[in-house]
Structure formats: structure tokens, C-alpha cells
């Protein structure tokens, strides 16, 4: 596996792990319960689908998984923004960092989805 792909495997894993650690620190309010469950699922799905893309049985399967990664990254950003964190500056800073990472991952997957396996625009 090329170094760049290995880095993205690790980056998506670290994103999912950081989201899990973040939601464990959230205030225990009803709205956070459901939104936290959703962001845990979507962030994990980014990592899992990227791993699946690496094992894609065809070019079409690879690009399908990449598009799922893009969708789940976008969704992760939404759920992060919906979480209630009051005025806790540390939580606000961590949420902003995770939201930025979700957006960066979305952009990376968008760029990949827009190319074929030779690096040319589809």
C-alpha cells in the first residue's frame, strides 16, 4: 500500500478515535445522546469505508466506497455542529478541530472521487 494511502488509513482511524474520546466528555443532555451516537457511527464509517475501498474488487467499487467516505465525512461535520457543549472553551476548541478535520477529509475524498485510477479527471 502506498505511503499516502497508509497515511489516510491512519488519519481516518485517528479521526474516529478522537470523536469517540470527545463525545465521552460531552454534557449529559438528551439531545447529545442521539447526536453523539450519530457522530460516532458516521466517523467510524469514514474509517471503515476507506479500509474497504483499499480492498475494492473493482474500480467501480473503489470509487463507490470513496463517495461513501465523502458522505460520511460531511455527515460527521453536521453531527459535530449539532452537539450541545455550552460555554466550555475546551470542548468548543475540540469540536472546532474535529469539524475542520471532517471538512478536510470530505475535501480529500471529493478530490479522489473526481479522478480515475490514473489520476485523470473523470
N, C-alpha and C positions, 0 to 999 in steps of 0.2 A: 504494500500500500504506500503510495507516495506520501512524503512528509506533510504536504499541505492537507491531504485527506485525514491523516492521523491527527493533525492539529485540530481539525474541525470535529473529529470524533471526541477528542478530549474537551474541546470548548463547549460542545453541546452537553456533554456529561456534566461539566462543571456548572453550567447554567442551571440544569435540572437540580443538581445538588444544592446550589445556592438558593434557589427558590424554596426548596424544602426547609432549609435552615431558617430562611426569612419567615415563612408562614408559621413556624413554631414559636416565633416571638410576637406574633400579632395579638392585639387585644381580643379577648374572647367575647365578641358580639355576634349576633345572629347572622348579619349579612356577610361577615368574614368567613363564617363556617362554609357556606356554599361557594363563595368566590375563591376561597383558598383551595378547596377541593378541585375546582376547575383549573386553577393555575398550576397546581401540582400535576394534574393529568396532562395539560397541554405542554408544559415544559418537558415532562418526561417523554411525551410523544415526539417532540423535536429530536431528542437524542436517539430514541428507538427507531424512528423512521430514517434517520441518517445512517444508522448502522445497517438497516435493511437495504437502503439504496446501494451501499457498498457491496452487497451480495445480490444485487439485482440480476435476474435471469435474462434480462434483455435491456436494450437501450430504452425502450418504452417504459419498462418497469422502473428503471433508474430515475427517469425524469418524472414519473408519477410520484415516486417517493420524495423527490426533491420538492415538488409542488406541495405535497402534504407537509413537509418541514416548513415551507414558507407560510402556509396557512396556520399551522400550529404556533409558529413564532409570532405571527400577527395576533392570534388569539391570546397568547400569553401576555402580550403587552396590554391588551384590553383588560383582562382579569386583574393584572397588577394595578392598573389605574383605578379600578373599582374598589380595591381594598380600603377599609376604614382604618386609618392609622393615627387619627387625631393630630396632635401637635408634637409628637415625639420626633425630634430632629434626626436621631439616628435611623429610625425606621423610614422617615421621608427620604433621607440620603440613600439608603439601601434600595428602597423601591425605585428611586430615580435611576440608580445604577443598573438595576435589573431591567427596567423598562428600556433603557438605552441599549443594553445587550440584546434584548428581544428584537428591537428595531434593527440593530446591526446584523443579527442572524437572518432576519427577514430579507434584508438587502443582499446578503451573501447568497441566499437561496434563490432570490429573484435573478441575480446575475447568472447563477449556474443554470437555472431553468431556461434562460434566454439563449443558451449556447447548445450546440450539439457536441458530441464526444470529440470533435476535432478542434473545439474552441471557436467555431464559426457561428455566427448568428443563425438562429433557426428561421 
